[in-house]
Amino acid sequence: MIRIKSRNFNPQLGLALLALWVTVLPQIQAQEAQLPEMGSPAEALMTPGAERRLGQSFIRRVRETLPLLDDPLILDYIESLGVQLLAAAHEDPNGFQFFIIDQSVVNALAGPGGHIGVYTGLILATETESELAAVIAHEIAHVTQRHLLRSLEEQNRLLLPSAALLIAGVILGAQVSGDAGAAAIAGAQAAVLQRQINFTREYEQEADRLGIAMLAQAGFDPYAMAGCFGRLSRSGQITETNVPELLRTHPVNANRIAEALARADAFGARQRPDSLRFHLTRAALRERAYTRPEQAIAHFSATLQSGRYRELQAEHYGHALALVRAGRPEAARAALAQARQGQQQLAEFVILEARIDLEQGQTEQALRRLRNAISLAPEHWPLRLAYAESLLKTGRAAQAIDELLAVSRLRPGNPLLYNKLEQAAIRAGNLGATHRFRAERLYVEGERELAIKQLEIALRQRDLPYHEAARIQARLETWKEEHNTKPNQRGERR
């Protein structure tokens, strides 16, 4: 039986859980004897295909209820950390999707289907790159060990996949939005549910153990996990309400920290300097945190003058970003020149200088600068996206579409890209492409019926080229077949 004890517990959420339990329990009891146990308990509960579909529902719910940060450079940096850790763990990075939640909450979360969310507050709260990597490694371990599904099986002994999907949806809904009408996590409620339902102490220890091994194998400091938890724990001892969300959803005590230190002893310390991108990412987030650019300019000017900063180049970079936002491109270019010493081709610097070029009306120089950088790193998607956006700003919508399509091949299934493609198609006056790209966005967001309707509208457009109509028709038939195929009892498609 699920028990939730909290003075902050949301009655609406409790009623939803109770109603769900009452609804599905008779079905489970009626069908439990008919279903054979196959494979591991988690696999018996839900197949990988069903878990992927649950992951799509999860990320759609996240996008509906939380402010996601779609900054390509910051997302690319977080993904680069994830890829390093996954390579060390011999895991396929294609099975993971990282996203950033734009809130000052110090936390991270792992959802179904390999979705891992990192809050901007966590990035700013970590003091070293190894600490940030430690939290990401911990969440990766939750995913690789399928802790969510295992916790469902252990709590409820459910064998009916549809019930598992429903219950997981409620639990994940609590993680994403504890209040029905809120657009942010209700921290205490989500913490209670995650602590008491999702991740038991055993799972936390397992995630610590595997995460520390990942850290060491990837060349990060294995002591960073214990260090991060310990430092946050000490900082939250003033009152209960000051405890960082990371410690609410991942409860820490002295024994757990001691165990993490003992595990790190087996690997020994790694003296790894923080990358420049770690500091640039933090500087960009600090700049964004100020409502008015003048406030950000004052902050970076003060830190540069007093010498109170961790990394000089990153501080100049944050200053340059603030100056651009304030409409002072000449001053921004001077600050950027201070930032990029010895790092001329770093994407953060190239993209910012191209942005300054555009602010000053030097469009050809901006495009040439980006093209040159892309020629050196053709698979760097933030550079290519910046180039496509620059093309769009200069009225070259058709070229922008071609470049965005190239980016979409590097980043398949990204709704942000399809949204940009849709806007570019509107600017180009191409109605067929507009509906096609809108359909692709809806499809990756899990709205298959709406996506099918958009493709049908696209096919009705006049002057639709034959090859484009054939492509849309083939896509439409595939989606209709998927839509008409029902999952069987274990969540598999027939």
BADO-76264 format. One record per residue (C-alpha): y, x, z. Coordinates in pm, whole numbers, plus 50000, padded with zeros to 5 digits. Last residue first. Layout:
<recs>
YXZ;...
</recs>
This chain:
<recs>
493815012946713;496485029946922;495505043447263;496955029947592;493625030247773;493144992747725;493964993447356;497444997947212;498454973746936;499164984646579;501774961946422;504704984146521;503025015846399;502214999746065;505774986846038;507095021646111;504975037745841;505865010945585;509585015245657;509445053045621;507755049845283;510365024345173;513235046645293;511935076545096;511365055344785;514865040644810;516335075644840;514395087644534;515555057344336;519235061144427;520715030844608;523315015944373;523354983244566;522204981944927;519214959745002;516974989245096;519414999345372;519224964545525;515434967645546;515845001945703;518194987345965;515724959546044;512944985046100;515135004446342;515894972746538;512174966546578;511465002946668;514035006346947;512405036847111;515475059247113;513875079846836;513675048246626;517225036946697;518595070246580;516475069746264;517615034246188;521275043946225;520575072545985;519125048545728;521845022445778;524595047945712;522625063845428;522535030745242;526185024045318;527475056945174;531255056045212;531395093345291;533115086545623;530415061045707;527755086545610;529375112245841;529365087346130;525665079746072;524865116746052;526675122146384;524575094446543;521465109546387;522355142746547;522875127546891;519575108746863;517575141446839;514075134846700;513795166946506;516115195646610;515705222946346;515115196846075;518025177146220;520235207846180;519485209045806;520265171945785;523545178945962;524385205245700;523715181645410;525665153745581;528615176845641;528665185945273;528975148945186;531655143945453;533985171445338;537175157145489;538255187845688;537075173146017;533655165945862;533275201745746;534205213846093;531595190746245;528965205046011;529945240746102;529825232846475;526355217746422;525235249246240;526475271346523;524865248846786;521585249446584;521005286946575;518285288146310;520365306446050;521425334346291;523145362046092;524055339345799;525115313346055;527745336946197;529195343145851;529245305845777;531055299046106;533845324046034;534175311745676;534545275745794;537215284946048;539075307045798;539035279145543;540435254745798;543355275145925;545305244646042;546195259746381;543845236846573;541165244046312;541465281546373;541255275546750;538005256546699;536715285246486;537575308446775;535655286347019;532585285046793;532515322846747;532955329547120;530185306347239;527955318246953;528075354947060;529045374946751;531935395546894;530275404547222;531755438847297;535015423747419;534715386147379;536645374447682;539905393547640;540155382447276;539475347047397;542515348447625;544705359047332;543265331547112;543905305847385;547545316847416;547975310947043;546045277947053;548105261147327;547135224447291;546115219547656;542455216947557;542765250147380;544325265747691;541515252547912;538855267347684;540685300947681;540805301748062;537075294348081;536445323047840;538715346548040;536645338548350;533405343948157;534555378448047;535465388348405;532185378248572;531825367948937;535425358149006;538045362249275;540115390149117;543365375449250;545125372948914;542045362048723;541165336348988;544685322048989;544975319948611;541555303748596;542535276248842;546035270448703;544635266948349;542045242148476;544715221048645;546865221948331;543855209848132;543865176948323;540715161048464;539255193848584;535455195448586;535385205248219;536765239848301;534165244648574;531425234748329;532645259648069;532815287148332;529255279348447;527975281448090;529845314048031;528325328748349;524755320448247;525515331247889;526525365948016;522985370148150;522445375448520;521065409448609;517325411648682;516165432248978;512665418149018;511255418349371;507525419949435;504805398849280;502565391549581;505635390849805;506855360549607;503925340449741;504805350350098;508455340550042;507395306549910;505145301350211;508015310050448;510295285450266;507685258150297;507125265550664;510855264750742;511265230250591;512225217050250;512035181950108;512185180649724;514015147949652;516295151249954;516515189149924;517635187549562;520025159749659;522035184149868;522165175850241;525745167150332;524915131550439;522595144550710;525405163550875;526255200550915;522845213850814;523385211250441;524585246850372;521565261150553;519185240550340;521005250350021;520625287150112;516955283350202;516065263649890;517805288849665;516365319249842;512855305149849;513045299049474;514855331749400;512185353649560;510295354749229;513275372649065;513105365948692;510985385848447;509225356548279;505955364948460;507765365648794;509475332248742;506335315648611;504365327548916;507095313349140;506935280248955;503155278048984;503235282349362;506335260749416;504965232849194;501685233849392;503585232549720;505605202849601;502455185749481;500775189549818;503855176749998;503605144949796;505605138749481;505885103749349;505625077049616;507085088149950;509415116349845;510345101549509;510955067349654;512975079849951;514975103849734;515775077149478;517075055049756;519155082849913;520635093949583;521595061249422;521465076349076;524315067548846;525375039148618;525195012748885;524374975948839;520744976848945;521395002749214;518725029849243;519375041648889;517485070648735;514975077649009;514615040749087;514105033148720;511465060148719;509595041948992;510015008348819;508875022348485;505935039948648;504855006248787;505064989548448;503335017448259;500605019748520;500034982348497;499654985348120;497245014248167;494814994648385;492825018748597;494975018548908;493855036749221;497265028149375;498595058349556;496215084649420;496385072749061;500165069249069;500515103649226;498305118548957;500445102848688;503665117248828;502095150548915;500985157548559;500265194248646;502255206348347;505105182548431;505495191248799;505175227948702;508085224448460;510145209948746;509485240648964;510255263948673;513605246148624;514425250948993;513495287748979;515415293448653;518605282148828;517905305849116;517065334248874;520395329148698;522165336049024;524435316849262;523115281949190;525635254749279;527345253348939;524115247848747;522955223149012;526135202448983;525645200648606;522425181748677;519205192948510;516765168348358;513245176348243;511375153648000;507785164847933;506485130347838;507015116148182;509985126348397;510915157748592;514135158948792;516905183048886;519435182849170;522805193449306;524825162449210;528165170349045;527285147448756;526935153048382;523165150048351;521725176648120;518615171847906;515485191947839;512585180247624;509135195447659;505955193647450;507445215247176;507705243547431;503905248347417;502805263247750;501585298947800;503215300048148;505395329848051;506265312347725;507175281147921;509545301148144;511345317447852;511515284147667;513015266847970;515725293248006;516555289547635;516635251847676;519265255047947;521355277147716;520945253747419;522085224447634;525225243347734;525965253047375;525225218647228;527385198847476;525565165447495;526185159947865;524415128347974;526215102548184;523395082148337;522305046048295;521585039047929;520735074947837;518295077248127;516665044248032;516165057347677;514765089447827;512215069648028;511215046447745;510535076347522;508575093047803;506495061547844;505665064247476;504655100447526;502535090447826;500755064547615;499895091147360;498745115447630;496385088647763;497125070248087;495155062048401;491875077648295;493815108348186;495375111448532;491985107248699;490495134748480;488105125848200;486825090448157;486235065048433;484745033548281;486705000848276;484924968048343;484944969848722;488724973748731;489404944048503;489734915148746;491084936249033;493684951848805;494764918548662;495084903649013;497214933649119;499604932148822;501884903448916;501894907749293;502674944849255;505484938149008;507014911849233;506884935649528;508384964649333;511154942749196;511824928149538;512164962949684;514524973249406;516714943049470;516614949649845;517974985549795;516815007850078;519655025150261;518245018650611;515115034750482;511415028650521;509375023150208;505695015750228;503505012549920;500005000050000;
</recs>
